[in-house]
Amino acid sequence: MTGVVNFDGKTLEQGSISFHDASGTTVAMGLIKNGYYRLDQSASYRGIPPGSYGVSILSWIERPGTEASDGRVSKGISLIPQKYLTPETSGLTADVGKSGTRLNFDIQNQVDSVAK
């Protein structure tokens, strides 16, 4: 399973992508490099079984737990909107067939505005 992840119309330079089954268990994950990813179920099993999955994408400016020079421990700074960090909130899904699939994802930095 391979594909491309775009963020605001440009390839997402780095990050990770995970596919989760209906129970929320991570079934496969892969690193995003220069926009491209490849999913592996494990080090010994390439690809992903057919099925429907929820998708999460992570890309950090500063990873959670990073210690700064002043001793501060970061809660993390995400490069992309936090809604993409979990399959429950990302709105991203994937249907994988028997022969595998190339799936591309286009995510956006949408700012929700509330009229007051």
Backbone hydrogen bonds, N-H to C=O, Kabsch-Sander energy under -0.5 kcal/mol:
donor,donor_aa,acceptor,acceptor_aa,energy
2,T,101,T,-0.8
3,G,37,Y,-1.5
5,V,35,G,-2.9
6,N,4,V,-0.5
6,N,105,F,-3.1
7,F,10,K,-3.8
8,D,107,I,-2.5
10,K,7,F,-1.4
12,L,5,V,-2.7
13,E,11,T,-0.7
15,G,32,I,-1.2
16,S,58,L,-2.4
17,I,30,G,-2.6
18,S,56,S,-2.5
19,F,28,A,-2.8
20,H,54,G,-3.0
21,D,25,T,-2.4
24,G,21,D,-2.1
27,V,19,F,-2.9
27,V,25,T,-0.5
28,A,19,F,-1.4
29,M,40,D,-1.8
30,G,17,I,-2.3
32,I,15,G,-2.9
33,K,31,L,-0.6
33,K,36,Y,-2.7
34,N,13,E,-2.9
35,G,12,L,-1.7
36,Y,33,K,-1.9
37,Y,3,G,-2.2
38,R,31,L,-0.6
39,L,1,M,-2.7
40,D,29,M,-1.7
41,Q,45,Y,-1.4
41,Q,47,G,-0.6
42,S,45,Y,-1.7
45,Y,42,S,-0.6
47,G,39,L,-1.4
51,G,96,V,-2.0
53,Y,94,A,-2.8
54,G,20,H,-2.5
55,V,92,L,-2.1
56,S,18,S,-2.2
57,I,84,Y,-3.1
58,L,16,S,-2.6
61,I,77,I,-3.2
62,E,77,I,-1.8
65,G,74,S,-3.1
66,T,63,R,-1.8
68,A,66,T,-0.5
68,A,72,R,-3.2
71,G,68,A,-2.1
74,S,66,T,-3.0
74,S,72,R,-0.6
77,I,62,E,-3.0
79,L,59,S,-3.3
80,I,59,S,-0.8
84,Y,81,P,-1.8
85,L,82,Q,-1.9
86,T,83,K,-0.7
89,T,86,T,-0.6
90,S,86,T,-1.7
91,G,87,P,-0.6
94,A,53,Y,-2.3
96,V,51,G,-3.3
96,V,94,A,-0.6
100,G,97,G,-1.5
103,L,2,T,-1.9
103,L,101,T,-0.7
105,F,4,V,-2.8
107,I,6,N,-3.1
107,I,105,F,-0.6
110,Q,108,Q,-1.3
112,D,110,Q,-0.6
115,A,113,S,-0.5
